[in-house]
C-alpha cells in the first residue's frame, strides 16, 4: 500500500467534504472511488474530450461573471495610482477575485487578451501553476501567451469576450 499527498484549495476540500458526507463516505474513500473510475475509463482523461472542455468552461453563471467584473472594476479604480504589481495584487478586491477559485480560470484567461498584466499572478495563485518560461519573464505579452497556451492545453475554451 502506498500513500500520496495532494494539495487542494479550500474550495475543493469543502466540496469533497460535502459530497463525502452526503454519500456517507470518508474523503479518502471518495477519492479512491474517483481514481478507480478514472483508471477504468482512461479515455475520460483526454484533454480533447469535448466533455472536459465543456466542464471546464461551462461554469460561468451570470452571478460569477457579474461578481468578477464588479470586483475587477473596484480594484482597477482603487489601484490606479500604484506602480507596484505586488501592492496591486494584495488589494482586498484582487484577493477576493483569487478566492473565487478555479471556476474563474477561463474568464481570467480570456481577460488576459485585454489586460495581460492584471491577471498573471491571480492565475498562478489559483492554479498553482507557472507556465512562463524563464526567457519570457518580464515580457508581458509573451507571459500572457504562455498562460493562454497553458489554458488551451488544459482543455479550457478561451472566449474572446464573455
N, C-alpha and C positions, 0 to 999 in steps of 0.2 A: 504494500500500500504506500502510495506517495502522497505528499501534501503540496498544494500550491497556494500561493498568496496572490490576491488580486486587489488592485486599488479601485475603489468605486466612489463616485461622487455621492454626497449626502442624499441627493435626489434619487439616484438609482438604488441606494441602500434602503431608503424609505419605501420605494416601490416594491422591492424584493421582500421586505418585512411584511408589508401589507398583503401581498399575494400569498406569501408563505402562510400567514395567519389565516387567510380565507380558505386555503386548501388544507389547513391543519397539518402543515409540514414545517420542518426546520428550514432555515435558509440554505443550509448545506444540502439537504435532500432536494430542494427545489433546483439548486444549481446543478446537482448531479443529473437530475431528470433532463434539464436543458442540454447538458453536454451529451447525454445518451441520445437524445433526439437529433442533435446536430451530427453526431457520428453515424447515426442510422441513415441520415439523408444529407451527405456532404454537398450535394448539388445546391442545397439551400444557402450555402456559404458564398456562392458565386457573386462577385460584385456587379456583374452584368445582369443578374437576375432582376427582371422588372419589379418583382415584389419587394426586393430590398430597396431599390430606388424609390418606389412608392412609399415604403415605410419611412425612409429617411427624410423624404421631402414633404410628406403629407401631414406633417404635424403642425402646420400653420393654422391657427384658428384666428379669427378676426381680433379676438381679445389679446392674443400673444403679439400679433403684428402691431396693434394699437399701443400696447404697453411698451414694446420695444421703441417705437418711434417717439412716444411721449418722453421716455427716459433719455433717448438719444438727443432729442431737441433740448431738454433741460440741461443735459450735460454739455452740449455744444455751446449754449448761451453762457453757462457758468464758468467754462474753462477758456473762453475766447481769448483772454489776455495772457494765458500761460504759454510758455515755450517748452516747458519740461514735459515730455511724454510720460515720465514716471509720475509726476504730480497729477497729470490728467487722468492717468489710469487708476489713481487712488480715490478719485472723486466718488461720493456715495452713489450717484446715478449710474456711473460706469460699473461700479461693483455690483449694483443691483442687476444690471444687464448680464453680467457674468453669472450671477446667481440664478438667472432664468434657465441656465444649463444647456444641455445638448440639443434641446428642441429648437434653439435659435441658430444653430450652426449653419444650416442652409441660408438663412436670412443674412447672417454675418458674411458668409462667402459671397453672396450676391452684392452686398453693400461694399465689399472691397473694390468693386469696379468704379464706384463713385468716390469713395473716401478711403483709399488704400491704407493710409497711416492709422486711422482711427481704430480699426478692429483687429489688428495683428495680435496685440497682447491679450485681448479678450478670447480670441480663438485658441491661443496657446493655453490660457488659463482653463478654459472649458474642456478642451480635448486632451490636454497633457502632451500634445504633440508639438513639434517644431520642424516643418518640412523645408525650412530655409537653409540653403547650402551656405557654407562659410563665405564663398565668393559673392553671394547675393546680399549679405548683411550690409545695411546702410543704403541699399538701393531699393527704395520703397516699391516701385512698380514691379521689380523682379521678385521682391518678397511677397507681394500680393499675388503675383502669378504663381509662385510656388504653392501658396495656400489654395488657390483656385484649382490647380492641378491635383493637389492632395485631395481636395473635396471630391473632384470627379473620380479619382481613383478609389475613394471610399464609397462611391455609389450615390453621392448627392447630385440631384438635378439642380443646377445652379441657374436661377432665373435672372433675366436682365432687370426686370422690375417686379416687385412683389406688390 
